[in-house]
Amino acid sequence: MTRQQCVSLLAKDPFYRPADASGFPFRVINKAADIGSSLASLVTVGSRNVQPGHQWLRADFGNPRFDGMVVLGNFVHSGANIGSPVVEIKRGDRLLYRSGPVRGKQIVEVLRTRFPATALPPAADWVLLDFSNDLLPEEFAVKFSDEGTDWGEWSAIALKSE
């Protein structure tokens, strides 16, 4: 069923009360084999979409390299580096994300929407974050925060080089 069909049916249900939460603003795709492609080839967000002043450098644990990609991370000298890049995104856009093994200090927040800030899952390998929720506005900003200052508390994103 389409979203509009569900809305129409729920409007007729006298017991239905819409919840305040609107789910997650993104979904995590973690296996390229599941989608028949390389995850990096599915990235749609370019490096020019990063707002200045984010404190993350072109640094990541192990310094991975992708052809045609820019990696921004907060692992400069250790997992103790922090920062919060803001990336301009359109609904349907995708980017890569990975993190250290310690969960809870890596947060994603879709700014100026009703979606609550959400802790990102630990991701030792690159995963694709797909921002296709139809409740997202057409264009929006996403803030990736990493406030971890201990071992294993780091994160990185990968975007198309532009």
N, CA and C atoms as an extended XYZ file, in Angstrom:
486
Properties=species:S:1:pos:R:3:atomname:S:1:resname:S:1:resid:I:1 pbc="F F F"
N         0.834       -1.180        0.000 N   MET     1
C         0.000        0.000        0.000 CA  MET     1
C         0.881        1.247        0.000 C   MET     1
N         0.387        2.254       -0.612 N   THR     2
C         1.120        3.513       -0.593 CA  THR     2
C         0.876        4.230        0.728 C   THR     2
N         1.690        5.219        1.009 N   ARG     3
C         1.518        6.012        2.232 CA  ARG     3
C         0.156        6.691        2.230 C   ARG     3
N        -0.252        7.226        1.081 N   GLN     4
C        -1.534        7.921        0.981 CA  GLN     4
C        -2.700        6.976        1.255 C   GLN     4
N        -2.634        5.740        0.773 N   GLN     5
C        -3.686        4.767        1.046 CA  GLN     5
C        -3.771        4.458        2.540 C   GLN     5
N        -2.615        4.319        3.194 N   CYS     6
C        -2.601        4.066        4.641 CA  CYS     6
C        -3.195        5.241        5.404 C   CYS     6
N        -2.833        6.447        5.020 N   VAL     7
C        -3.365        7.638        5.683 CA  VAL     7
C        -4.881        7.687        5.540 C   VAL     7
N        -5.367        7.374        4.357 N   SER     8
C        -6.810        7.389        4.100 CA  SER     8
C        -7.537        6.357        4.964 C   SER     8
N        -6.999        5.149        5.061 N   LEU     9
C        -7.622        4.112        5.888 CA  LEU     9
C        -7.575        4.457        7.372 C   LEU     9
N        -6.442        4.961        7.828 N   LEU    10
C        -6.308        5.317        9.241 CA  LEU    10
C        -7.231        6.473        9.625 C   LEU    10
N        -7.513        7.360        8.690 N   ALA    11
C        -8.411        8.487        8.967 CA  ALA    11
C        -9.826        8.002        9.269 C   ALA    11
N       -10.182        6.837        8.785 N   LYS    12
C       -11.524        6.276        9.012 CA  LYS    12
C       -11.602        5.435       10.276 C   LYS    12
N       -10.474        5.134       10.892 N   ASP    13
C       -10.423        4.299       12.098 CA  ASP    13
C       -10.664        5.171       13.331 C   ASP    13
N       -11.770        4.959       14.059 N   PRO    14
C       -12.064        5.811       15.222 CA  PRO    14
C       -11.103        5.598       16.400 C   PRO    14
N       -10.342        4.504       16.408 N   PHE    15
C        -9.442        4.207       17.514 CA  PHE    15
C        -7.991        4.602       17.228 C   PHE    15
N        -7.712        5.005       16.024 N   TYR    16
C        -6.344        5.372       15.647 CA  TYR    16
C        -5.985        6.749       16.193 C   TYR    16
N        -4.811        6.828       16.822 N   ARG    17
C        -4.247        8.103       17.280 CA  ARG    17
C        -2.808        8.154       16.808 C   ARG    17
N        -2.466        9.122       15.988 N   PRO    18
C        -1.093        9.169       15.472 CA  PRO    18
C        -0.075        9.321       16.598 C   PRO    18
N         1.013        8.605       16.471 N   ALA    19
C         2.104        8.680       17.452 CA  ALA    19
C         2.931        9.928       17.189 C   ALA    19
N         3.608       10.404       18.216 N   ASP    20
C         4.484       11.560       18.064 CA  ASP    20
C         5.726       11.205       17.269 C   ASP    20
N         6.220        9.992       17.450 N   ALA    21
C         7.447        9.578       16.767 CA  ALA    21
C         7.150        9.279       15.301 C   ALA    21
N         8.077        9.588       14.446 N   SER    22
C         7.907        9.327       13.028 CA  SER    22
C         8.907        8.302       12.520 C   SER    22
N         9.372        7.427       13.400 N   GLY    23
C        10.331        6.414       13.003 CA  GLY    23
C        11.722        6.997       12.889 C   GLY    23
N        12.546        6.338       12.130 N   PHE    24
C        13.915        6.785       11.912 CA  PHE    24
C        13.993        7.585       10.618 C   PHE    24
N        14.821        8.609       10.577 N   PRO    25
C        14.933        9.388        9.346 CA  PRO    25
C        15.767        8.685        8.268 C   PRO    25
N        16.429        7.592        8.645 N   PHE    26
C        17.306        6.895        7.707 CA  PHE    26
C        17.191        5.395        7.937 C   PHE    26
N        17.702        4.642        6.980 N   ARG    27
C        17.854        3.195        7.176 CA  ARG    27
C        19.312        2.857        6.918 C   ARG    27
N        19.753        1.774        7.535 N   VAL    28
C        21.141        1.346        7.433 CA  VAL    28
C        21.208        0.156        6.491 C   VAL    28
N        22.036        0.267        5.463 N   ILE    29
C        22.278       -0.834        4.522 CA  ILE    29
C        23.715       -1.257        4.747 C   ILE    29
N        23.899       -2.516        5.187 N   ASN    30
C        25.255       -2.890        5.578 CA  ASN    30
C        25.925       -3.933        4.712 C   ASN    30
N        25.288       -4.423        3.692 N   LYS    31
C        25.950       -5.415        2.853 CA  LYS    31
C        25.754       -5.066        1.393 C   LYS    31
N        26.859       -4.833        0.709 N   ALA    32
C        26.777       -4.525       -0.715 CA  ALA    32
C        26.158       -5.685       -1.483 C   ALA    32
N        26.421       -6.911       -1.052 N   ALA    33
C        25.885       -8.074       -1.761 CA  ALA    33
C        24.358       -8.088       -1.729 C   ALA    33
N        23.760       -7.536       -0.669 N   ASP    34
C        22.304       -7.520       -0.559 CA  ASP    34
C        21.652       -6.640       -1.616 C   ASP    34
N        22.394       -5.683       -2.140 N   ILE    35
C        21.824       -4.783       -3.129 CA  ILE    35
C        22.488       -4.913       -4.493 C   ILE    35
N        23.399       -5.869       -4.606 N   GLY    36
C        24.021       -6.185       -5.889 CA  GLY    36
C        24.949       -5.094       -6.414 C   GLY    36
N        25.576       -4.350       -5.525 N   SER    37
C        26.444       -3.270       -5.968 CA  SER    37
C        27.442       -2.939       -4.869 C   SER    37
N        28.433       -2.159       -5.225 N   SER    38
C        29.369       -1.639       -4.234 CA  SER    38
C        28.680       -0.517       -3.474 C   SER    38
N        28.830       -0.479       -2.155 N   LEU    39
C        28.190        0.577       -1.371 CA  LEU    39
C        28.677        1.957       -1.805 C   LEU    39
N        29.975        2.101       -2.074 N   ALA    40
C        30.524        3.398       -2.464 CA  ALA    40
C        29.875        3.920       -3.744 C   ALA    40
N        29.509        3.032       -4.650 N   SER    41
C        28.896        3.474       -5.910 CA  SER    41
C        27.488        4.024       -5.693 C   SER    41
N        26.899        3.783       -4.523 N   LEU    42
C        25.541        4.247       -4.242 CA  LEU    42
C        25.492        5.583       -3.502 C   LEU    42
N        26.654        6.130       -3.145 N   VAL    43
C        26.698        7.408       -2.431 CA  VAL    43
C        26.253        8.521       -3.377 C   VAL    43
N        25.336        9.366       -2.894 N   THR    44
C        24.815       10.462       -3.710 CA  THR    44
C        25.177       11.838       -3.150 C   THR    44
N        25.695       11.906       -1.936 N   VAL    45
C        26.022       13.178       -1.302 CA  VAL    45
C        27.470       13.536       -1.612 C   VAL    45
N        27.675       14.762       -2.074 N   GLY    46
C        29.016       15.209       -2.413 CA  GLY    46
C        29.688       15.962       -1.278 C   GLY    46
N        31.001       16.033       -1.341 N   SER    47
C        31.779       16.697       -0.298 CA  SER    47
C        31.479       18.197       -0.227 C   SER    47
N        30.989       18.807       -1.289 N   ARG    48
C        30.652       20.228       -1.254 CA  ARG    48
C        29.422       20.497       -0.388 C   ARG    48
N        28.695       19.450        0.005 N   ASN    49
C        27.502       19.598        0.833 CA  ASN    49
C        27.829       19.751        2.315 C   ASN    49
N        29.099       19.624        2.683 N   VAL    50
C        29.492       19.759        4.091 CA  VAL    50
C        29.638       21.242        4.418 C   VAL    50
N        28.956       21.680        5.464 N   GLN    51
C        29.082       23.070        5.893 CA  GLN    51
C        30.451       23.279        6.533 C   GLN    51
N        31.046       24.459        6.368 N   PRO    52
C        32.364       24.713        6.959 CA  PRO    52
C        32.316       24.747        8.485 C   PRO    52
N        33.490       24.528        9.095 N   GLY    53
C        33.630       24.637       10.542 CA  GLY    53
C        33.245       23.403       11.317 C   GLY    53
N        33.417       22.250       10.744 N   HIS    54
C        32.920       21.023       11.365 CA  HIS    54
C        33.905       20.314       12.286 C   HIS    54
N        35.161       20.652       12.279 N   GLN    55
C        36.191       20.088       13.148 CA  GLN    55
C        36.591       18.655       12.793 C   GLN    55
N        35.977       18.031       11.818 N   TRP    56
C        36.436       16.714       11.389 CA  TRP    56
C        37.415       16.940       10.250 C   TRP    56
N        38.434       16.124       10.194 N   LEU    57
C        39.437       16.236        9.151 CA  LEU    57
C        39.295       15.065        8.191 C   LEU    57
N        40.121       15.089        7.184 N   ARG    58
C        40.149       13.931        6.282 CA  ARG    58
C        40.960       12.848        6.960 C   ARG    58
N        40.406       12.351        8.055 N   ALA    59
C        41.096       11.375        8.887 CA  ALA    59
C        40.108       10.334        9.378 C   ALA    59
N        40.558        9.110        9.439 N   ASP    60
C        39.733        8.006        9.902 CA  ASP    60
C        40.689        6.925       10.397 C   ASP    60
N        40.224        6.083       11.277 N   PHE    61
C        41.031        4.983       11.788 CA  PHE    61
C        41.473        4.105       10.620 C   PHE    61
N        42.765        3.945       10.467 N   GLY    62
C        43.290        3.130        9.376 CA  GLY    62
C        43.410        3.863        8.054 C   GLY    62
N        42.937        5.096        7.972 N   ASN    63
C        43.000        5.919        6.760 CA  ASN    63
C        42.566        5.177        5.491 C   ASN    63
N        41.309        4.719        5.432 N   PRO    64
C        40.851        4.020        4.226 CA  PRO    64
C        40.792        4.970        3.035 C   PRO    64
N        40.950        4.435        1.856 N   ARG    65
C        40.906        5.229        0.629 CA  ARG    65
C        39.873        4.632       -0.316 C   ARG    65
N        39.110        5.514       -0.933 N   PHE    66
C        38.156        5.136       -1.973 CA  PHE    66
C        38.443        6.012       -3.178 C   PHE    66
N        38.377        5.432       -4.358 N   ASP    67
C        38.486        6.249       -5.570 CA  ASP    67
C        37.249        7.119       -5.674 C   ASP    67
N        37.463        8.414       -5.884 N   GLY    68
C        36.354        9.334       -6.080 CA  GLY    68
C        35.572        9.680       -4.823 C   GLY    68
N        36.140        9.401       -3.636 N   MET    69
C        35.441        9.663       -2.378 CA  MET    69
C        36.317       10.501       -1.449 C   MET    69
N        35.670       11.232       -0.546 N   VAL    70
C        36.342       11.980        0.510 CA  VAL    70
C        35.874       11.403        1.834 C   VAL    70
N        36.817       11.036        2.696 N   VAL    71
C        36.490       10.508        4.018 CA  VAL    71
C        36.733       11.598        5.042 C   VAL    71
N        35.718       11.893        5.851 N   LEU    72
C        35.837       12.840        6.963 CA  LEU    72
C        35.622       12.077        8.247 C   LEU    72
N        36.546       12.214        9.179 N   GLY    73
C        36.407       11.506       10.442 CA  GLY    73
C        37.002       12.279       11.591 C   GLY    73
N        36.691       11.827       12.785 N   ASN    74
C        37.213       12.511       13.962 CA  ASN    74
C        38.344       11.739       14.626 C   ASN    74
N        38.818       10.654       14.010 N   PHE    75
C        39.984        9.929       14.539 CA  PHE    75
C        41.223       10.591       13.956 C   PHE    75
N        41.714       11.616       14.623 N   VAL    76
C        42.888       12.333       14.134 CA  VAL    76
C        44.139       11.721       14.750 C   VAL    76
N        44.227       11.754       16.078 N   HIS    77
C        45.342       11.118       16.781 CA  HIS    77
C        44.865        9.970       17.647 C   HIS    77
N        43.581        9.999       17.988 N   SER    78
C        42.989        8.951       18.823 CA  SER    78
C        41.475        9.063       18.720 C   SER    78
N        40.771        8.191       19.446 N   GLY    79
C        39.311        8.261       19.487 CA  GLY    79
C        38.808        9.416       20.326 C   GLY    79
N        39.710       10.197       20.914 N   ALA    80
C        39.306       11.281       21.809 CA  ALA    80
C        38.946       12.565       21.071 C   ALA    80
N        39.168       12.627       19.768 N   ASN    81
C        38.818       13.823       19.020 CA  ASN    81
C        37.308       13.878       18.816 C   ASN    81
N        36.739       15.083       18.882 N   ILE    82
C        35.293       15.228       18.744 CA  ILE    82
C        34.982       16.177       17.594 C   ILE    82
N        33.709       16.366       17.306 N   GLY    83
C        33.298       17.287       16.254 CA  GLY    83
C        31.903       16.980       15.793 C   GLY    83
N        31.358       17.885       14.973 N   SER    84
C        29.978       17.744       14.508 CA  SER    84
C        29.804       18.330       13.115 C   SER    84
N        30.140       17.586       12.060 N   PRO    85
C        29.895       18.116       10.718 CA  PRO    85
C        28.402       18.161       10.416 C   PRO    85
N        28.002       19.166        9.655 N   VAL    86
C        26.625       19.297        9.185 CA  VAL    86
C        26.663       19.152        7.667 C   VAL    86
N        25.814       18.278        7.154 N   VAL    87
C        25.793       17.970        5.728 CA  VAL    87
C        24.410       18.301        5.174 C   VAL    87
N        24.372       19.065        4.084 N   GLU    88
C        23.114       19.378        3.397 CA  GLU    88
C        22.734       18.178        2.534 C   GLU    88
N        21.495       17.724        2.685 N   ILE    89
C        21.054       16.487        2.038 CA  ILE    89
C        19.666       16.696        1.429 C   ILE    89
N        19.360       15.915        0.408 N   LYS    90
C        18.015       15.864       -0.173 CA  LYS    90
C        17.412       14.506        0.160 C   LYS    90
N        16.092       14.481        0.289 N   ARG    91
C        15.429       13.198        0.554 CA  ARG    91
C        15.821       12.203       -0.535 C   ARG    91
N        16.215       11.008       -0.101 N   GLY    92
C        16.661        9.969       -1.026 CA  GLY    92
C        18.174        9.861       -1.134 C   GLY    92
N        18.890       10.824       -0.569 N   ASP    93
C        20.357       10.789       -0.625 CA  ASP    93
C        20.924        9.709        0.294 C   ASP    93
N        22.156        9.285       -0.049 N   ARG    94
C        22.843        8.241        0.710 CA  ARG    94
C        24.313        8.619        0.875 C   ARG    94
N        24.874        8.220        2.033 N   LEU    95
C        26.304        8.405        2.286 CA  LEU    95
C        26.811        7.236        3.119 C   LEU    95
N        28.132        7.093        3.169 N   LEU    96
C        28.735        6.004        3.931 CA  LEU    96
C        29.078        6.472        5.340 C   LEU    96
N        29.025        5.520        6.273 N   TYR    97
C        29.322        5.797        7.681 CA  TYR    97
C        30.019        4.580        8.272 C   TYR    97
N        30.954        4.831        9.195 N   ARG    98
C        31.528        3.755       10.002 CA  ARG    98
C        31.975        4.335       11.329 C   ARG    98
N        32.228        3.445       12.304 N   SER    99
C        32.565        3.932       13.643 CA  SER    99
C        33.430        2.929       14.376 C   SER    99
N        33.895        3.382       15.521 N   GLY   100
C        34.597        2.489       16.432 CA  GLY   100
C        33.598        1.566       17.108 C   GLY   100
N        34.087        0.631       17.899 N   PRO   101
C        33.207       -0.384       18.494 CA  PRO   101
C        32.357        0.096       19.670 C   PRO   101
N        32.681        1.273       20.235 N   VAL   102
C        31.932        1.742       21.397 CA  VAL   102
C        30.753        2.581       20.925 C   VAL   102
N        29.560        2.184       21.345 N   ARG   103
C        28.323        2.811       20.879 CA  ARG   103
C        27.823        3.843       21.877 C   ARG   103
N        27.076        4.811       21.375 N   GLY   104
C        26.350        5.735       22.225 CA  GLY   104
C        26.763        7.181       22.099 C   GLY   104
N        27.995        7.447       21.698 N   LYS   105
C        28.460        8.833       21.597 CA  LYS   105
C        28.366        9.374       20.167 C   LYS   105
N        27.992        8.519       19.216 N   GLN   106
C        27.844        8.933       17.823 CA  GLN   106
C        26.353        9.153       17.556 C   GLN   106
N        26.003       10.406       17.282 N   ILE   107
C        24.605       10.799       17.158 CA  ILE   107
C        24.364       11.420       15.788 C   ILE   107
N        23.197       11.133       15.204 N   VAL   108
C        22.768       11.806       13.978 CA  VAL   108
C        21.490       12.574       14.311 C   VAL   108
N        21.442       13.795       13.814 N   GLU   109
C        20.286       14.654       14.080 CA  GLU   109
C        19.884       15.340       12.779 C   GLU   109
N        18.628       15.144       12.372 N   VAL   110
C        18.104       15.831       11.200 CA  VAL   110
C        17.573       17.171       11.705 C   VAL   110
N        18.262       18.229       11.359 N   LEU   111
C        17.963       19.546       11.907 CA  LEU   111
C        16.633       20.099       11.385 C   LEU   111
N        15.955       20.825       12.256 N   ARG   112
C        14.701       21.505       11.940 CA  ARG   112
C        13.613       20.557       11.449 C   ARG   112
N        13.581       19.333       12.018 N   THR   113
C        12.494       18.398       11.742 CA  THR   113
C        11.995       17.845       13.070 C   THR   113
N        10.947       17.034       13.015 N   ARG   114
C        10.392       16.438       14.229 CA  ARG   114
C        11.115       15.162       14.634 C   ARG   114
N        12.061       14.710       13.832 N   PHE   115
C        12.803       13.505       14.173 CA  PHE   115
C        13.725       13.773       15.359 C   PHE   115
N        13.705       12.891       16.367 N   PRO   116
C        14.624       13.091       17.498 CA  PRO   116
C        16.048       12.712       17.097 C   PRO   116
N        17.016       13.269       17.827 N   ALA   117
C        18.405       12.856       17.632 CA  ALA   117
C        18.498       11.365       17.917 C   ALA   117
N        19.274       10.649       17.120 N   THR   118
C        19.340        9.189       17.189 CA  THR   118
C        20.784        8.731       17.302 C   THR   118
N        21.044        7.811       18.226 N   ALA   119
C        22.376        7.209       18.322 CA  ALA   119
C        22.594        6.311       17.107 C   ALA   119
N        23.745        6.454       16.487 N   LEU   120
C        24.083        5.604       15.345 CA  LEU   120
C        24.596        4.259       15.841 C   LEU   120
N        24.373        3.199       15.072 N   PRO   121
C        24.873        1.892       15.491 CA  PRO   121
C        26.384        1.805       15.307 C   PRO   121
N        27.058        0.961       16.090 N   PRO   122
C        28.481        0.750       15.815 CA  PRO   122
C        28.613        0.080       14.450 C   PRO   122
N        29.586        0.503       13.678 N   ALA   123
C        29.756       -0.035       12.329 CA  ALA   123
C        31.245       -0.161       12.035 C   ALA   123
N        31.807       -1.325       12.304 N   ALA   124
C        33.233       -1.559       12.064 CA  ALA   124
C        33.559       -1.471       10.578 C   ALA   124
N        32.631       -1.905        9.748 N   ASP   125
C        32.778       -1.789        8.300 CA  ASP   125
C        31.845       -0.684        7.822 C   ASP   125
N        32.112       -0.166        6.632 N   TRP   126
C        31.271        0.887        6.080 CA  TRP   126
C        29.849        0.400        5.876 C   TRP   126
N        28.898        1.251        6.240 N   VAL   127
C        27.480        1.004        5.968 CA  VAL   127
C        26.944        2.212        5.218 C   VAL   127
N        25.874        1.995        4.491 N   LEU   128
C        25.228        3.066        3.752 CA  LEU   128
C        24.061        3.584        4.579 C   LEU   128
N        24.019        4.897        4.824 N   LEU   129
C        22.866        5.522        5.473 CA  LEU   129
C        21.996        6.107        4.368 C   LEU   129
N        20.780        5.627        4.283 N   ASP   130
C        19.842        6.014        3.230 CA  ASP   130
C        18.754        6.892        3.847 C   ASP   130
N        18.718        8.163        3.478 N   PHE   131
C        17.767        9.135        4.020 CA  PHE   131
C        16.556        9.249        3.095 C   PHE   131
N        15.765        8.175        3.005 N   SER   132
C        14.626        8.131        2.092 CA  SER   132
C        13.272        8.187        2.778 C   SER   132
N        13.233        8.393        4.081 N   ASN   133
C        11.949        8.442        4.785 CA  ASN   133
C        11.077        9.523        4.143 C   ASN   133
N         9.865        9.155        3.745 N   ASP   134
C         9.022       10.128        3.044 CA  ASP   134
C         8.473       11.228        3.958 C   ASP   134
N         8.737       11.150        5.258 N   LEU   135
C         8.352       12.228        6.166 CA  LEU   135
C         9.424       13.311        6.265 C   LEU   135
N        10.567       13.069        5.644 N   LEU   136
C        11.619       14.085        5.590 CA  LEU   136
C        11.226       15.171        4.597 C   LEU   136
N        11.642       16.417        4.847 N   PRO   137
C        11.416       17.453        3.829 CA  PRO   137
C        12.258       17.161        2.593 C   PRO   137
N        11.977       17.854        1.517 N   GLU   138
C        12.727       17.634        0.273 CA  GLU   138
C        14.220       17.914        0.455 C   GLU   138
N        14.554       18.966        1.189 N   GLU   139
C        15.950       19.306        1.483 CA  GLU   139
C        16.069       19.565        2.972 C   GLU   139
N        17.191       19.141        3.572 N   PHE   140
C        17.380       19.276        5.014 CA  PHE   140
C        18.864       19.164        5.335 C   PHE   140
N        19.198       19.410        6.585 N   ALA   141
C        20.588       19.315        7.044 CA  ALA   141
C        20.683       18.220        8.098 C   ALA   141
N        21.765       17.456        8.043 N   VAL   142
C        22.003       16.378        8.999 CA  VAL   142
C        23.292       16.680        9.750 C   VAL   142
N        23.201       16.617       11.065 N   LYS   143
C        24.361       16.865       11.923 CA  LYS   143
C        24.851       15.528       12.475 C   LYS   143
N        26.103       15.204       12.192 N   PHE   144
C        26.743       14.001       12.716 CA  PHE   144
C        27.623       14.440       13.886 C   PHE   144
N        27.273       14.027       15.085 N   SER   145
C        28.052       14.421       16.261 CA  SER   145
C        28.766       13.215       16.833 C   SER   145
N        29.994       13.430       17.228 N   ASP   146
C        30.741       12.408       17.945 CA  ASP   146
C        31.357       13.074       19.153 C   ASP   146
N        30.811       12.772       20.312 N   GLU   147
C        31.274       13.367       21.561 CA  GLU   147
C        32.112       12.389       22.386 C   GLU   147
N        32.476       11.265       21.798 N   GLY   148
C        33.284       10.274       22.502 CA  GLY   148
C        34.708       10.731       22.707 C   GLY   148
N        35.220       10.534       23.907 N   THR   149
C        36.595       10.944       24.203 CA  THR   149
C        37.451        9.773       24.694 C   THR   149
N        36.935        8.569       24.611 N   ASP   150
C        37.666        7.385       25.057 CA  ASP   150
C        37.991        6.476       23.884 C   ASP   150
N        38.703        5.407       24.183 N   TRP   151
C        39.071        4.412       23.178 CA  TRP   151
C        37.805        3.886       22.490 C   TRP   151
N        37.871        3.734       21.185 N   GLY   152
C        36.777        3.137       20.414 CA  GLY   152
C        35.612        4.063       20.138 C   GLY   152
N        35.735        5.323       20.531 N   GLU   153
C        34.643        6.275       20.315 CA  GLU   153
C        35.036        7.256       19.207 C   GLU   153
N        34.933        6.804       17.979 N   TRP   154
C        35.238        7.625       16.809 CA  TRP   154
C        34.244        7.290       15.721 C   TRP   154
N        34.131        8.148       14.738 N   SER   155
C        33.257        7.869       13.602 CA  SER   155
C        33.747        8.612       12.367 C   SER   155
N        33.222        8.215       11.222 N   ALA   156
C        33.624        8.812        9.941 CA  ALA   156
C        32.476        8.699        8.948 C   ALA   156
N        32.469        9.616        7.994 N   ILE   157
C        31.534        9.546        6.872 CA  ILE   157
C        32.354        9.615        5.593 C   ILE   157
N        31.810        9.064        4.520 N   ALA   158
C        32.460        9.127        3.204 CA  ALA   158
C        31.465        9.694        2.206 C   ALA   158
N        31.939       10.687        1.440 N   LEU   159
C        31.109       11.393        0.476 CA  LEU   159
C        31.785       11.393       -0.889 C   LEU   159
N        31.018       11.651       -1.939 N   LYS   160
C        31.605       11.762       -3.266 CA  LYS   160
C        32.539       12.964       -3.318 C   LYS   160
N        33.682       12.777       -3.943 N   SER   161
C        34.639       13.869       -4.106 CA  SER   161
C        34.128       14.806       -5.200 C   SER   161
N        34.138       16.116       -4.878 N   GLU   162
C        33.665       17.096       -5.884 CA  GLU   162
C        34.585       18.281       -5.904 C   GLU   162
